[in-house]
Structure formats: C-alpha cells, structure tokens
C-alpha cells in the first residue's frame, strides 16, 4: 500500500470537531489526522472545514458502521458514501474493525462487538472484506478490537485468527496496542506474544489510546493518556515491525489541543529513535 507509506515516519491524532480551529492554526511538522468517517459522510456543514484541513494535512478515514461481522448483507449505500468521502478529502486509507454491530436491519448496537475466533467467522470475514476492497478498489485496514468476554465457539486465539484474515483477504492490519493490553488485563491474553507473532508486513498502522480503570477490569474508553505499559508495548512493536504510522486516539473527556500534542509528540520521538537506529544500521 504505497499511499500510506508516506506516513511511516510520522505520528498523528484523531481529529475531533472541538480541535478544528487549533488544527488550522497548527504547524506541527509531519502531523497527520484521522477522521471518524461516520461523523463526516453526510455532513455538508463540515465540507468547508474538511477541504481546508485536507489541503494542509494527510487524512485517513476510520469507520465504525460497516459491521463486517454481521450476517446481513453489506450496506452498499454506506460504502458509496465512504468512497465519496475518501475522494473529497483525498483520504490516504480506509480502516474498519473486526467486529459486528448490527443484527438484521432492526438491531444496531452502538458498540464494536467481538466475534468468535473460528473457521466459519474467518470465511465470512474474508468474503466480505474482499467485497469491500473490490468496491473501493484498494486494500483496507482492519483493527483488532477490545473485548470483555470469551466465546465458547472460539477454536483458536486472536493471533491465529488475525493471521488467517490477513492471508485470506489481503487486507492490512491496524494494530491497536491499547486493545491488546485491555484484553490482557480483562481476559488474560498475552499482548507481548501477539506483537511478536504478527508479521511486520501485515501491520500498516498502529493505534495508541488510554483506558478507564475499574476495580477488576478496564474499559477501552479513550478518555485518558496512554499508560506506561502500553508505551512499553509500543516500543517493542516498533523494534519488531519498524516505523509504522501511529495514531493517538483520545475521544472522550477531551484534553486541550496542546495536551493531545504531548501524547502525539511522545509517539513521534519513539518513531524518530527507530528511524535513526535504522539509518545507522544501513550506514554500517
């Protein structure tokens, strides 16, 4: 995917409307932005800002409404709107989630619901991912999700599940390291092991975020700074995968733009360290 390669050495942030004016006044070198596609597809009011922002920064599209894991047919009108949005903002890439959010046309959960890790689900995802990629005419990225339960129907772990999805569909992975850590805390999975077992060429982008801590579990709430343990996992991921486009997600209890940039710049500094080490190794 050549389009996203230009972001390899850079960290970005998720754009929220509260920060639009700050973004238009900012001059941070190498900054890129991710927009939540569902907030922009049918909003003519935002076209003016979208045009201004896309002329200054690379933009990626991240969706939550496709519901790839659902049994009902894909919403082709929704996909048409995604395609139009990507054209409007010159979107570098479109990403979604390995989950479901809809059953029939009547029941829509406003959440990213996990799926069982089994052969039937893999076959279902591969067919639908290929349908989306054929329609959009490009590779899409799929994100691993946070989950709070294990299915009895699962016959494999998440790492193996991701492997079969990528190899069977040709999609890329958007690796959310915070989600790996949330699942480790809640379900006892092994984030470090997953990072080491995923192939570098599968990983096209990385997400970092903060969670909300409760007595005996955590929620992927995107309402806090990235915790130290996730930063450590991120450093490990960079050593294993090399520099990958990295996004800071902070969606709730929004901080100031300057506070958000502190998180972004921390990721950028780690990317720079990896890039410098790579250059030194090549020079030798």
C-alpha positions as CSV (number, residue, x, y, z in Angstrom):
1,X,0.0,0.0,0.0
2,X,2.1,2.9,-1.3
3,X,-0.3,5.6,-0.2
4,X,0.2,5.0,3.5
5,X,4.0,4.6,3.2
6,X,4.4,8.3,3.3
7,X,3.1,8.3,6.8
8,X,5.6,5.7,8.1
9,X,7.8,8.0,10.0
10,X,5.0,10.1,11.5
11,X,2.5,10.2,14.3
12,X,-1.0,11.6,14.0
13,X,-4.0,12.3,16.1
14,X,-7.7,11.6,15.8
15,X,-9.5,14.8,14.7
16,X,-12.4,15.9,16.8
17,X,-14.6,19.0,16.0
18,X,-13.6,20.7,19.2
19,X,-10.0,20.9,17.9
20,X,-10.6,22.1,14.4
21,X,-9.7,25.7,15.0
22,X,-6.5,24.6,16.8
23,X,-5.6,22.3,13.9
24,X,-6.0,25.0,11.3
25,X,-3.6,27.2,13.3
26,X,-1.1,24.4,14.0
27,X,2.2,23.9,12.2
28,X,3.5,20.7,13.7
29,X,5.9,19.0,11.3
30,X,4.8,15.6,10.0
31,X,1.3,15.7,11.6
32,X,-1.4,13.7,10.0
33,X,-5.1,13.3,11.0
34,X,-7.6,10.5,11.2
35,X,-11.3,11.4,10.8
36,X,-14.1,9.2,12.1
37,X,-15.8,8.7,8.7
38,X,-19.3,8.2,10.2
39,X,-19.3,11.8,11.5
40,X,-18.4,13.2,8.1
41,X,-20.1,11.2,5.4
42,X,-23.4,13.1,5.3
43,X,-22.4,16.4,6.8
44,X,-22.4,19.2,4.3
45,X,-21.8,21.7,7.1
46,X,-18.3,20.2,7.6
47,X,-17.3,20.3,3.9
48,X,-15.7,23.7,4.3
49,X,-13.5,22.6,7.2
50,X,-12.8,19.3,5.6
51,X,-11.5,21.0,2.5
52,X,-9.3,23.4,4.5
53,X,-7.9,20.6,6.7
54,X,-7.2,18.1,3.8
55,X,-5.3,20.8,1.9
56,X,-2.9,21.1,4.9
57,X,-2.6,17.5,6.3
58,X,-2.8,13.9,5.1
59,X,-6.0,12.4,6.3
60,X,-7.0,8.8,6.9
61,X,-10.6,7.5,7.3
62,X,-11.7,5.3,10.2
63,X,-15.1,3.7,10.2
64,X,-17.3,2.1,12.9
65,X,-20.5,1.5,11.0
66,X,-19.7,-1.2,8.4
67,X,-20.4,-4.1,10.7
68,X,-18.3,-6.6,8.7
69,X,-19.1,-9.5,11.1
70,X,-22.8,-9.2,10.7
71,X,-24.9,-11.9,8.9
72,X,-26.9,-9.3,7.0
73,X,-25.7,-8.0,3.6
74,X,-23.3,-5.2,3.4
75,X,-24.8,-1.7,3.2
76,X,-23.7,-0.7,-0.2
77,X,-25.1,2.8,0.2
78,X,-22.9,3.3,3.2
79,X,-19.9,2.1,1.2
80,X,-20.8,4.6,-1.5
81,X,-20.7,7.4,1.0
82,X,-17.3,6.2,2.3
83,X,-16.0,6.2,-1.3
84,X,-17.2,9.7,-1.9
85,X,-15.8,11.0,1.4
86,X,-12.4,9.5,0.6
87,X,-12.5,11.3,-2.7
88,X,-13.5,14.6,-1.0
89,X,-10.6,14.6,1.4
90,X,-8.0,12.6,-0.6
91,X,-8.1,10.0,2.2
92,X,-4.9,8.0,2.4
93,X,-6.5,4.8,3.6
94,X,-9.8,3.5,5.0
95,X,-9.9,1.3,8.1
96,X,-12.6,-0.6,10.0
97,X,-12.9,-3.2,12.7
98,X,-13.0,-6.9,13.0
99,X,-16.4,-7.0,14.8
100,X,-20.1,-6.7,14.3
101,X,-22.5,-4.0,15.3
102,X,-25.8,-5.0,13.6
103,X,-28.2,-7.9,13.5
104,X,-30.8,-7.6,10.7
105,X,-31.8,-4.1,9.9
106,X,-33.6,-3.5,13.2
107,X,-30.9,-4.1,15.8
108,X,-27.9,-1.8,15.8
109,X,-25.5,-1.8,18.8
110,X,-23.6,1.4,19.3
111,X,-20.5,-0.6,20.2
112,X,-17.9,-2.7,18.5
113,X,-19.0,-6.3,19.4
114,X,-16.4,-9.1,19.2
115,X,-16.8,-12.3,17.2
116,X,-15.9,-15.9,17.9
117,X,-12.5,-16.9,16.6
118,X,-13.4,-19.9,14.4
119,X,-13.3,-21.1,10.8
120,X,-16.9,-20.0,9.9
121,X,-16.3,-16.5,11.0
122,X,-13.0,-16.3,9.1
123,X,-14.7,-17.4,5.9
124,X,-17.4,-14.9,6.5
125,X,-15.0,-12.0,7.1
126,X,-12.8,-12.9,4.1
127,X,-15.7,-12.9,1.7
128,X,-17.0,-9.5,3.0
129,X,-13.5,-7.9,3.1
130,X,-12.9,-8.9,-0.5
131,X,-16.3,-7.4,-1.4
132,X,-15.4,-4.1,0.2
133,X,-11.9,-4.0,-1.3
134,X,-13.3,-4.7,-4.8
135,X,-15.8,-2.0,-4.4
136,X,-13.3,0.6,-3.1
137,X,-10.6,-0.5,-5.4
138,X,-8.0,-0.7,-2.7
139,X,-6.7,-2.5,0.3
140,X,-8.4,-1.7,3.6
141,X,-7.1,-2.0,7.1
142,X,-8.9,-3.9,9.8
143,X,-8.4,-3.2,13.5
144,X,-8.3,-5.7,16.4
145,X,-10.9,-4.8,18.9
146,X,-11.1,-4.8,22.7
147,X,-13.4,-7.4,24.2
148,X,-14.7,-8.3,27.6
149,X,-15.7,-12.0,27.1
150,X,-14.6,-15.2,25.5
151,X,-16.8,-17.2,23.2
152,X,-17.2,-21.0,23.8
153,X,-17.4,-21.3,20.0
154,X,-13.8,-20.0,19.6
155,X,-11.4,-22.7,18.3
156,X,-8.3,-20.5,18.2
157,X,-6.6,-17.5,19.7
158,X,-6.7,-13.9,18.4
159,X,-3.3,-14.1,16.8
160,X,-4.1,-17.1,14.7
161,X,-7.5,-15.5,13.8
162,X,-5.8,-12.3,12.6
163,X,-3.3,-14.4,10.6
164,X,-6.0,-16.2,8.6
165,X,-7.9,-13.0,8.0
166,X,-4.9,-11.2,6.6
167,X,-3.6,-14.1,4.5
168,X,-7.1,-14.9,3.2
169,X,-8.2,-11.4,2.2
170,X,-5.0,-9.5,1.5
171,X,-6.2,-6.7,3.9
172,X,-3.8,-4.9,6.2
173,X,-3.8,-4.8,10.0
174,X,-4.4,-1.7,12.0
175,X,-2.9,-2.9,15.3
176,X,-4.4,-1.2,18.3
177,X,-1.9,-1.9,21.1
178,X,-4.2,-0.5,23.8
179,X,-6.8,-3.0,22.8
180,X,-4.2,-5.8,23.1
181,X,-3.4,-4.6,26.6
182,X,-7.1,-4.2,27.6
183,X,-7.7,-7.8,26.6
184,X,-4.7,-8.9,28.5
185,X,-6.0,-7.3,31.7
186,X,-9.6,-8.4,31.3
187,X,-9.1,-11.9,29.7
188,X,-5.6,-12.9,30.5
189,X,-4.4,-12.9,26.9
190,X,-0.7,-12.1,26.1
191,X,-0.2,-8.8,24.3
192,X,3.6,-9.2,24.0
193,X,3.2,-12.6,22.5
194,X,0.7,-11.3,19.9
195,X,3.0,-8.5,18.9
196,X,5.9,-10.9,18.4
197,X,3.9,-13.3,16.3
198,X,2.3,-10.9,13.9
199,X,4.4,-10.3,10.7
200,X,5.8,-6.8,10.2
201,X,4.4,-6.7,6.6
202,X,0.9,-7.2,7.9
203,X,1.0,-4.1,10.1
204,X,0.2,-0.9,8.2
205,X,-0.8,1.4,11.1
206,X,-0.8,1.4,14.9
207,X,-3.3,3.0,17.4
208,X,-2.5,4.1,20.9
209,X,-5.1,5.2,23.5
210,X,-5.9,5.3,27.1
211,X,-8.4,3.3,29.1
212,X,-10.7,3.7,32.1
213,X,-9.7,1.6,35.1
214,X,-12.2,-0.1,37.4
215,X,-11.7,-2.4,40.4
216,X,-11.1,-5.6,38.5
217,X,-11.3,-4.7,34.8
218,X,-10.6,-1.9,32.4
219,X,-12.7,-0.3,29.6
220,X,-11.3,0.9,26.3
221,X,-12.8,4.4,26.8
222,X,-10.2,6.5,25.0
223,X,-10.5,9.1,27.8
224,X,-7.0,9.1,29.4
225,X,-3.4,9.4,28.4
226,X,-1.6,6.3,27.1
227,X,-0.4,4.3,30.1
228,X,3.2,3.3,30.7
229,X,2.6,-0.4,29.9
230,X,1.1,0.4,26.5
231,X,4.1,2.7,25.8
232,X,6.4,-0.2,26.6
233,X,4.4,-2.5,24.3
234,X,4.6,0.2,21.6
235,X,8.4,0.4,21.8
236,X,8.5,-3.4,21.5
237,X,6.3,-3.2,18.5
238,X,8.5,-0.6,16.8
239,X,11.5,-2.8,17.3
240,X,9.7,-5.7,15.8
241,X,7.9,-4.0,12.9
242,X,9.9,-0.9,12.2
243,X,8.4,2.5,12.0
244,X,4.6,2.4,11.3
245,X,2.1,5.3,11.1
246,X,1.0,5.8,14.6
247,X,-2.2,7.5,15.8
248,X,-3.2,8.8,19.3
249,X,-6.9,8.3,20.0
250,X,-8.5,10.4,22.6
251,X,-12.3,10.6,22.1
252,X,-13.8,11.3,25.5
253,X,-13.1,13.8,28.3
254,X,-11.1,15.6,25.6
255,X,-7.9,17.4,26.6
256,X,-6.7,20.7,25.2
257,X,-5.0,20.5,21.7
258,X,-1.6,21.2,23.3
259,X,-2.1,18.3,25.8
260,X,-3.1,16.0,22.9
261,X,0.1,17.0,21.1
262,X,2.2,16.0,24.1
263,X,0.9,12.4,23.6
264,X,1.5,12.6,19.8
265,X,5.0,14.0,20.2
266,X,5.9,11.2,22.6
267,X,5.0,8.7,19.9
268,X,6.9,10.8,17.3
269,X,10.0,10.8,19.5
270,X,9.9,7.0,19.7
271,X,9.4,6.8,15.9
272,X,12.4,9.1,15.4
273,X,14.6,6.9,17.6
274,X,13.7,3.8,15.5
275,X,14.3,5.7,12.3
276,X,17.7,6.9,13.5
277,X,18.7,3.4,14.5
278,X,17.7,2.1,11.1
279,X,19.8,4.8,9.3
280,X,22.8,4.0,11.4
281,X,22.4,0.2,10.7
282,X,22.2,0.9,6.9
283,X,25.2,3.2,7.1
284,X,27.3,0.5,8.7
